[in-house]
Amino acid sequence: MYVCICNAIRETELRCAARRCRGNAEAIYGALGRVPQCRQCLDEADDIIADELSSDSMGIAAAA
């Protein structure tokens, strides 16, 4: 599924970038070499990033 139509950013690409980089949606877009354009996707992107980070930290806690 596309999260950002303007930049053609898919959810899987956003989740992968969130695991490699830290920050909000704008920071992750920058890490992908893109800039938010219409900005309508940023709230959903931030939710996906937060979900990915919480899943990642749950995995670390389970491994400990």
N, C-alpha and C positions, 0 to 999 in steps of 0.2 A: 504494500500500500504506500502511496505517496503521502508524505507528511507536508512537504513543501512543493507545490506545483511550480512556482516561479523558478526554483533552482533544481527541480527534478530530484529532490532528496527523498529516498525511500526510508521507511521505518527501520529496516535492517541496517542500512548504512548509518543512520543516526545512532542506533544502539551500539554498533561497533565503535563509532567515533567516541561515544560517551564513555566506553570502557577504556579507551586510550588517552583521552583528554579530560580535563576537568573544567567545569564552568557551566554557565547557562546556555540557552539555545544560541544566542548570538556568538558566544565564544566557540561553541562546537561548529557552527556554520563557518566561522573564520578558519578553524582547523581544517575544514573540508575545502577551503579556498573559495568560499562563497559568502555572500552578504545578503541578509534578509532584504527583500524588496517590498512586497505589499504588507508584510509583517502579520498577516492574519494567522499564520501557522505557529507563531512563537509560543503561545500558551500551550497548545497541544505538544509541541516539541519539548518544552520544559517539563511537561508531565511525563513524557516518554523517557527523557533523560533521568528524571528523578526515579522513575520506576526501575530503570536499568541500574542506577547506582544503588538502590535499595536491594535489588536482586543480587548485585555483586557483593555488597557487604554481608548479606545473608549467607552467601557461599563461603565467604571468609570466616564468618562466625561458626559455621557448621564444620569447617575444616579444623578449627582450633581446638 
